[in-house]
Amino acid sequence: MASPNDIAMQWLMRVSDPDAGADVHVACARWRAADPAHERAFAAAQRFWQRDELALALEHSLRAPQPALWRDSLRPFGLALAAMLGLAILAGGIYLLPQARHFREWAMADVRAPLHRIAVTQLADGSRLTLDAGAAIDVEYTASLRRLKLLRGTIVVEAMPDPARPMVIAGGQSTVTVVGTRFLVSRKEANDRIDVQSGRVDVQAYAGGEAKLAAGQRVRASAAGVSAIEAIDPSSVADFAAGWRSFDRVPLQDVLAEIGRYRWAPILLDDPAVGMLPVTARLQVSEPERALAALLVTMPLQTYEWPGGTVRIERRR
């Protein structure tokens, strides 16, 4: 039996159809008045459809190839979905606009990973790179230097030893110099993060300051310089390359955001309060369906999947 939330969503799509007759609106009003739970569910559905990120979710759902069964089930609500999508795009376009520059940079990079999948590549000197989803680099090799420019995202580097031709990775806030080792470099807007699994690297911040890192050490570089050296588990670099992440009382919304980076279709939370539930787990986020299934086993959650793969998560009833 369908839940009030599911029925409310169906009513909302029906009454939003420009061709919906007065009988549809009357029937919807009758359903809403029949039970306070129905009215609460309908109000929640209205709030849900007004969220900016829904534009992206609907776009993926409508563009993705659908099995015949899903297409048939959508037909009664097609016009309503299209109307809602048009309204949502007005808000969603503003949300997506700041990403345009980053997308162009990614698209023109020498080496890049798919936006939602980890990729592994080997460079001309035999060095091996693991690029996190959406990561991008430019490559410049000369007779005396191997230079990688990290444009965005996170990479794990297994650099082939070559003392005569060191490798330099340029991030947003620093450069990392290495002869041969395995390490991670992550570039975000405000800082670079460098984790070393094996070997040694030298980090120099553009703002001043440097650090020499050995296996099991981490440092961050920002506009303020280089942070203090932190101790880490060296195996965390290999874990990252394999798509594993460890969470210690991290809000569910942040965990879902990390899992969502590896799905083409979005994950949406039905209730913001649910997003604050703490999560302590080790999940292979690069296998998003497996990671979501693990959360469903250990947390009071249930999912509702739309055509195209978009997943809505709500509290289990």
Sequence and secondary structure as in RCSB ss.txt:
>XXXX:A:sequence
MASPNDIAMQWLMRVSDPDAGADVHVACARWRAADPAHERAFAAAQRFWQRDELALALEHSLRAPQPALWRDSLR
PFGLALAAMLGLAILAGGIYLLPQARHFREWAMADVRAPLHRIAVTQLADGSRLTLDAGAAIDVEYTASLRRLKL
LRGTIVVEAMPDPARPMVIAGGQSTVTVVGTRFLVSRKEANDRIDVQSGRVDVQAYAGGEAKLAAGQRVRASAAG
VSAIEAIDPSSVADFAAGWRSFDRVPLQDVLAEIGRYRWAPILLDDPAVGMLPVTARLQVSEPERALAALLVTMP
LQTYEWPGGTVRIERRR
>XXXX:A:secstr
   HHHHHHHHHHHHHSTT  HHHHHHHHHHHHT HHHHHHHHHHHHHHT TTHHHHHHHHHHS   HHHHHHHG
GGHHHHHHHHHHHHHHHHHHHGGGHHHHHHHHT SEE  TTS EEEE TTS EEEE TT EEEEEE SS EEEEE
EEEEEEEE    TTS EEEE SSEEEEESS EEEEEE SSEEEEEEEES EEEEETTS EEEE TTEEEEEETTE
E   EE  THHHHHHHTTEEEEEEEEHHHHHHHHHTT SS EEES TTGGGSEEEEEEETTSHHHHHHHHHHHSS
EEEEE TTS EEEEE  
